[in-house]
Amino acid sequence: MNYAEHLSHNLPIGSGVIEATCKTLVTQRMKCSGMRWRHPGGQGILTARSLIQSGMFDNGWKLLAVTYCAKVTEVGMDNVIPFPMQKGDLEL
């Protein structure tokens, strides 16, 4: 590694920048008390946080918006069970 060249371009040469990014990006959000993440949810949170922290949210979201859109199916009122009733509580 050419340290002098990297330093002349104000580029980091140590691991401190990466370690600090991991702490602020991942650890502070993903390892809070009581949190449990599965891969899709955790990846979504980390993607959004990385875009926000890098200042690239608007551009990044344009690329990712299609991936994070869910198809929503409208349900008619005939299929809605009022709270607090459960399916087993209905008399047919």
N, C-alpha and C positions, 0 to 999 in steps of 0.2 A: 504494500500500500504506500502510495506516495503522500506522506503526511503533509509535507510542505505545500504541495499543490492544492490539496484539499483545504488546508488552513487558509491559503491565499484566496480561495473562493468562499470563505466563511462557511464551509461545510463541517458538520460535526465529525470527529474522528473516533470518538469513544462510544460505548454502549449506553451511556447515561440518558441520552435523548430517547432512545428506543425503550429503555426500562421505564422512564417517566411516562411515556405515551401509553405503555401497557398498563401502568398503574391507573392513570386517569381515564383511559378508554375502557378498559376491561374490568379491573379489580373494583373500582369505586362503584360501578353499576351492577356488575354481575354477581358479586359476592356479598351482597348485603344480607343481613340476618333474615333467615327464613325463606330466602329466594331459592327457587329450583327452576332450572331452565332445560328445555329440550332443544335440540339443534335448530329447528326452524325458528322458534321464538327468540332464542339467544342470538342467532345470526341476524335476524331482523333488527334487534336492538343495537347490536354492534355496528351494523351497516349504517343505520340512521345516526348513531353517535359519531362515527368516524366522518361522515359527511358534514355534520354540524361543526365538529371541532376543526376540520380542515378548511372550513369556509366555502365548501363546494356543494352545499346541500341542494340549491336550486338546480344546478347542472346535473348532479348525480341523481336526484329524484326523477328528473325527466327520463333518464335511462331506466330507472328501476320501477317506475309507477305501474307499468304493465304487469310486472312480476308480483307486486303486492296488492293488486286489485282482486277482490273476491267476488264471485258471482252470487248475487242475492236473488232468491226466489220469493216472490210475494206469496204469503199464506192468507187465504180467506178467513174471515171471522168464524166460519163454521168449524174450523180446525183448531181454534184456540181454546185452551182449557183455562178458566179463570183461576187465579191464585186465591186461596191456598189448596184448591182441590187437586187431586192427583187422578191419573187415569183409573186406578183401582177404586176410587171413590164414586165413580159414575155408575148409576143404575141404568142398565140397558133393557 
